[in-house]
Amino acid sequence: MDKKRLDYYRKKLQTRREELLRAIARTEQEGREADEDPTVDLADKAANSYTKEFLFGQTHDARTLLGLVEDALERIKDEEFGECISCHSELQQKRLEAVPWTRYCITCQEKQEQGIL
């Protein structure tokens, strides 16, 4: 992959990384604010618990995606970006454009999802 395209993906991944970090911080703050609500009503406590669980799920998903983005940035640094980590074939540009943090080609991704890989 040429340097210009690598720079493009690096910037795209760095932007996504910053968005995720902001989203995680915001969600954590909302979770702390839900903890501070001095509710005594049982229904309010249940609603707060649900809110905290929902926010925890969002944070977990964002952290998982953040890990994938950071791995992709590391692959750029190691000059391994743009190839499947399983079969080492070149990833399609359309796939990288849609999901720049992807680690697998479509064939290997399908195998991964089926538990074959």
KOLVEXZA-24580 format. One record per residue (C-alpha): residue in one letter; chain; z, x, y. Coordinates in steps of 0.5 Angstrom, whole numbers, m for minus. Each point is the difference from the previous one (the first is absolute). Layout:
// residues N
   code   unit      pz      px      py
      A      A       Z       X       Y
...
// end
This chain:
// residues 117
   code   unit      pz      px      py
      M      A       0       0       0
      D      A      m2       3       7
      K      A       5       2       5
      K      A      m2      m6       5
      R      A       1      m5      m6
      L      A       7       3      m2
      D      A       2       0       8
      Y      A      m2      m8       0
      Y      A       5      m1      m6
      R      A       5       4       2
      K      A       1      m4       7
      K      A      m1      m7      m4
      L      A       6       2      m5
      Q      A       4       3       6
      T      A      m1      m6       4
      R      A       2      m5      m6
      R      A       6       5      m2
      E      A       3      m1       8
      E      A      m1      m8      m1
      L      A       4       0      m7
      L      A       5       4       3
      R      A       1      m5       6
      A      A       0      m6      m5
      I      A       5       3      m4
      A      A       4       2       6
      R      A      m1      m7       3
      T      A       2      m3      m7
      E      A       6       4      m1
      Q      A       3      m2       7
      E      A      m2      m8      m2
      G      A       4       1      m6
      R      A       6       3       4
      E      A       0      m5       5
      A      A       0      m5      m6
      D      A       7       3      m2
      E      A       3       0       7
      D      A      m1      m8       0
      P      A       7      m3      m1
      T      A      m1      m6      m4
      V      A       5      m4      m3
      D      A      m4      m5      m3
      L      A      m2       0      m7
      A      A      m8      m2       1
      D      A       0       5       6
      K      A       2       6      m5
      A      A      m5      m2      m5
      A      A      m5       0       5
      N      A       2       7       3
      S      A       0       2      m7
      Y      A      m7      m2      m1
      T      A      m2       3       6
      K      A       3       7      m2
      E      A      m3       0      m7
      F      A      m7      m2       3
      L      A       0       5       5
      F      A       3       5      m5
      G      A      m7      m2      m4
      Q      A      m4       2       6
      T      A       3       6       1
      H      A      m1       2      m7
      D      A      m7      m1       0
      A      A      m1       3       7
      R      A       4       6      m3
      T      A      m5       0      m6
      L      A      m6       0       4
      L      A       3       6       4
      G      A       1       4      m6
      L      A      m8      m1      m2
      V      A      m2       1       7
      E      A       4       7       1
      D      A      m3       2      m7
      A      A      m7      m1       3
      L      A       2       4       6
      E      A       3       6      m5
      R      A      m7      m1      m4
      I      A      m4       1       6
      K      A       5       6       2
      D      A      m1       3      m7
      E      A      m8      m1       0
      E      A       0      m5      m5
      F      A      m1      m7       4
      G      A      m6      m4      m2
      E      A       0       1      m8
      C      A       4      m4      m5
      I      A       6       4      m3
      S      A      m1      m2      m7
      C      A      m8       1      m1
      H      A      m1       4       6
      S      A      m6      m4       2
      E      A      m2      m1       7
      L      A       3      m6       3
      Q      A      m5      m5       3
      Q      A       0       0       8
      K      A       0      m8       0
      R      A       7       1      m5
      L      A       3       5       5
      E      A      m2      m4       6
      A      A       3      m6      m3
      V      A       6       4      m3
      P      A       1       7       3
      W      A       6       1      m4
      T      A      m3      m1      m7
      R      A       1       5      m5
      Y      A      m5      m3      m5
      C      A      m7      m2      m1
      I      A      m1      m7      m2
      T      A      m1       1      m7
      C      A       6       4      m1
      Q      A       4      m5       5
      E      A      m2      m5      m5
      K      A       3       4      m6
      Q      A       6       1       4
      E      A       1      m7       1
      Q      A      m1      m2      m7
      G      A       5       6      m2
      I      A      m5       4      m4
      L      A       0       6       5
// end
